[in-house]
């Protein structure tokens, strides 16, 4: 799996999965395919922080 910055493709899958499944990190991670559940949850936390700005 990848480490470091998320690619646009990974992020697009993440957003799509988030809209479909909500905070089901395991399901989202499976859909992204290249990230662990922990990485997915961390990415989500940062993503939500950005949205709040």
C-alpha positions as CSV (number, residue, x, y, z in Angstrom):
1,X,0.0,0.0,0.0
2,X,1.0,3.6,-0.4
3,X,2.4,6.0,2.2
4,X,2.7,9.8,2.0
5,X,0.4,12.0,0.0
6,X,-2.8,10.6,-1.4
7,X,-3.1,10.7,-5.2
8,X,-6.0,12.4,-6.8
9,X,-7.3,9.0,-7.9
10,X,-7.1,7.7,-4.3
11,X,-8.8,10.8,-2.9
12,X,-11.6,10.7,-5.5
13,X,-12.3,7.1,-4.5
14,X,-12.2,8.1,-0.9
15,X,-14.8,10.9,-1.4
16,X,-17.0,8.6,-3.4
17,X,-16.9,5.9,-0.8
18,X,-17.4,8.4,2.0
19,X,-20.6,9.6,0.3
20,X,-21.8,6.0,-0.1
21,X,-20.8,4.5,3.2
22,X,-20.3,7.3,5.6
23,X,-17.6,6.6,8.3
24,X,-17.2,2.9,7.5
25,X,-13.4,3.2,7.3
26,X,-12.9,-0.5,6.6
27,X,-15.3,-0.4,3.6
28,X,-13.7,2.9,2.4
29,X,-10.2,1.5,2.7
30,X,-11.3,-1.6,0.7
31,X,-12.8,0.6,-2.0
32,X,-9.6,2.7,-2.2
33,X,-7.6,-0.5,-2.3
34,X,-4.2,1.1,-1.7
35,X,-4.7,2.4,1.8
36,X,-5.1,0.8,5.3
37,X,-8.0,1.5,7.5
38,X,-5.8,3.6,9.8
39,X,-4.5,5.7,6.8
40,X,-8.1,6.1,5.6
41,X,-9.3,7.3,9.0
42,X,-6.4,9.8,9.3
43,X,-7.1,11.1,5.8
44,X,-10.7,11.6,6.7
45,X,-9.8,13.6,9.8
46,X,-7.6,15.9,7.8
47,X,-10.3,16.1,5.0
48,X,-13.0,17.1,7.6
49,X,-10.7,19.7,9.1
50,X,-10.2,21.3,5.6
51,X,-13.9,21.3,5.0
52,X,-14.5,23.3,8.2
53,X,-12.1,26.1,7.3
